[in-house]
Amino acid sequence: PSRRAPSSTSCPRVAEAGPDVLARGADHTRRVAGDDATASTAGLACGGALEIRLEAITEGDAGHAGPLRAALRAIEDRQGVVLCTRLSDGLRACLPANGAAAHAWAAEARDRARADDTGIASVDGDEVLFQVFNAPLRLFVVGAVRVARALLDAAKLGGFGVTIIDPRPRHLQAMP
């Protein structure tokens, strides 16, 4: 089924801002409002307002591409990271989820990663968006038995990495 946006005029306004963001090389935030009835047709739980941030991704020292690439590499390597963006100017940093970085945002990034909580926080007077990308959880199953097969299937559905431990090679080979 097709879904409509929260407002018939909101999406075009957001889309129209895109070329301007790219031309200026500056980020822009749009507020989109909708009532309960319209929101439900868009798959939202209720009406209200959304803030949509359009970002110009640029190269160079002041650009966004470096931290974004670092975050993508970490995610591909199954490492937890927090992508941090200062909302006033779009300055970004990609920090390890364990907080092991010499950066003013490292402690907040670590706390947010531990809580698996993406959100905005004030750090040293700056509003910073912390986007948490935690590494997939791992499940270790001891014993390659029928119950292990059920756990393996359920864990994979939940996005877990699974390791089955059993000293019997024949039993391990029977597992998928």
GUPATI-650027 format. One record per residue (C-alpha): residue number from 1; z, x negated, y negated. Coordinates in steps of 0.05 Angstrom, whole numbers, plus 5000, padded with zeros to 4 digits. Example, Ala and Ser with C-alpha at 12.3 -4.5 7.8 and 13.67 -1.06 7.14 Angstrom:
# residues 2
NODE    n    up  east  north
NODE    1  5156  4754   5090
NODE    2  5143  4727   5021
This chain:
# residues 176
NODE    n    up  east  north
NODE    1  5000  5000   5000
NODE    2  4986  4978   4930
NODE    3  5044  4963   4882
NODE    4  5044  4971   4807
NODE    5  5079  4927   4757
NODE    6  5144  4950   4723
NODE    7  5103  4973   4663
NODE    8  5029  4987   4655
NODE    9  5028  4944   4593
NODE   10  5075  4887   4615
NODE   11  5030  4850   4664
NODE   12  4971  4844   4616
NODE   13  5018  4818   4562
NODE   14  5045  4765   4610
NODE   15  4975  4747   4635
NODE   16  4949  4741   4563
NODE   17  5004  4690   4548
NODE   18  4980  4643   4603
NODE   19  4920  4612   4567
NODE   20  4962  4603   4504
NODE   21  5016  4567   4544
NODE   22  4964  4521   4574
NODE   23  4930  4508   4507
NODE   24  4995  4492   4470
NODE   25  5025  4455   4529
NODE   26  5091  4490   4516
NODE   27  5131  4537   4559
NODE   28  5140  4610   4541
NODE   29  5186  4666   4565
NODE   30  5165  4739   4567
NODE   31  5212  4797   4576
NODE   32  5185  4854   4619
NODE   33  5223  4920   4621
NODE   34  5216  4980   4667
NODE   35  5253  5044   4686
NODE   36  5280  5059   4756
NODE   37  5220  5101   4778
NODE   38  5169  5049   4756
NODE   39  5209  4992   4785
NODE   40  5212  5024   4854
NODE   41  5136  5027   4857
NODE   42  5135  4952   4844
NODE   43  5184  4940   4902
NODE   44  5244  4926   4857
NODE   45  5313  4956   4872
NODE   46  5322  4986   4803
NODE   47  5297  4986   4732
NODE   48  5319  4939   4678
NODE   49  5287  4877   4651
NODE   50  5258  4813   4679
NODE   51  5248  4748   4642
NODE   52  5185  4713   4665
NODE   53  5178  4640   4647
NODE   54  5108  4612   4640
NODE   55  5106  4536   4644
NODE   56  5052  4487   4625
NODE   57  5051  4435   4680
NODE   58  5029  4369   4649
NODE   59  5024  4296   4670
NODE   60  5057  4237   4635
NODE   61  5128  4218   4618
NODE   62  5145  4285   4585
NODE   63  5106  4325   4637
NODE   64  5129  4369   4694
NODE   65  5083  4344   4749
NODE   66  5126  4285   4771
NODE   67  5190  4323   4786
NODE   68  5150  4379   4818
NODE   69  5114  4330   4864
NODE   70  5181  4298   4881
NODE   71  5210  4366   4899
NODE   72  5150  4383   4942
NODE   73  5155  4317   4979
NODE   74  5230  4327   4992
NODE   75  5218  4398   5017
NODE   76  5162  4373   5063
NODE   77  5210  4319   5089
NODE   78  5263  4373   5101
NODE   79  5311  4344   5049
NODE   80  5352  4386   5002
NODE   81  5336  4381   4928
NODE   82  5351  4418   4864
NODE   83  5296  4424   4813
NODE   84  5329  4426   4744
NODE   85  5294  4451   4681
NODE   86  5324  4449   4611
NODE   87  5301  4515   4582
NODE   88  5299  4492   4510
NODE   89  5243  4442   4521
NODE   90  5222  4445   4594
NODE   91  5249  4376   4611
NODE   92  5254  4372   4687
NODE   93  5291  4330   4738
NODE   94  5289  4333   4814
NODE   95  5358  4316   4840
NODE   96  5384  4307   4911
NODE   97  5424  4367   4935
NODE   98  5482  4321   4953
NODE   99  5492  4302   4880
NODE  100  5481  4228   4892
NODE  101  5445  4215   4827
NODE  102  5466  4185   4760
NODE  103  5446  4245   4718
NODE  104  5483  4292   4671
NODE  105  5461  4351   4714
NODE  106  5479  4320   4782
NODE  107  5548  4352   4791
NODE  108  5523  4422   4774
NODE  109  5463  4412   4819
NODE  110  5508  4390   4877
NODE  111  5555  4450   4867
NODE  112  5496  4499   4864
NODE  113  5465  4468   4927
NODE  114  5531  4475   4964
NODE  115  5534  4548   4945
NODE  116  5458  4557   4956
NODE  117  5457  4588   4886
NODE  118  5395  4584   4842
NODE  119  5412  4602   4771
NODE  120  5422  4582   4698
NODE  121  5482  4543   4675
NODE  122  5504  4511   4610
NODE  123  5510  4435   4615
NODE  124  5530  4395   4553
NODE  125  5509  4454   4510
NODE  126  5440  4461   4542
NODE  127  5417  4520   4584
NODE  128  5390  4491   4650
NODE  129  5355  4527   4706
NODE  130  5377  4500   4774
NODE  131  5328  4518   4830
NODE  132  5360  4502   4897
NODE  133  5316  4482   4956
NODE  134  5365  4466   5012
NODE  135  5343  4432   5076
NODE  136  5335  4479   5135
NODE  137  5398  4488   5176
NODE  138  5401  4456   5245
NODE  139  5428  4487   5309
NODE  140  5449  4442   5366
NODE  141  5453  4477   5434
NODE  142  5487  4441   5491
NODE  143  5459  4462   5558
NODE  144  5387  4484   5572
NODE  145  5404  4550   5604
NODE  146  5380  4622   5594
NODE  147  5427  4634   5536
NODE  148  5399  4572   5502
NODE  149  5329  4603   5506
NODE  150  5354  4665   5470
NODE  151  5389  4622   5418
NODE  152  5327  4580   5409
NODE  153  5283  4641   5395
NODE  154  5334  4673   5347
NODE  155  5346  4608   5310
NODE  156  5271  4596   5300
NODE  157  5264  4666   5271
NODE  158  5320  4649   5223
NODE  159  5286  4585   5201
NODE  160  5334  4538   5236
NODE  161  5313  4472   5265
NODE  162  5337  4470   5338
NODE  163  5358  4412   5383
NODE  164  5375  4426   5456
NODE  165  5419  4376   5490
NODE  166  5421  4372   5566
NODE  167  5424  4311   5612
NODE  168  5380  4347   5663
NODE  169  5306  4331   5648
NODE  170  5281  4388   5692
NODE  171  5320  4439   5652
NODE  172  5297  4410   5586
NODE  173  5224  4411   5608
NODE  174  5231  4486   5623
NODE  175  5249  4499   5551
NODE  176  5194  4513   5500
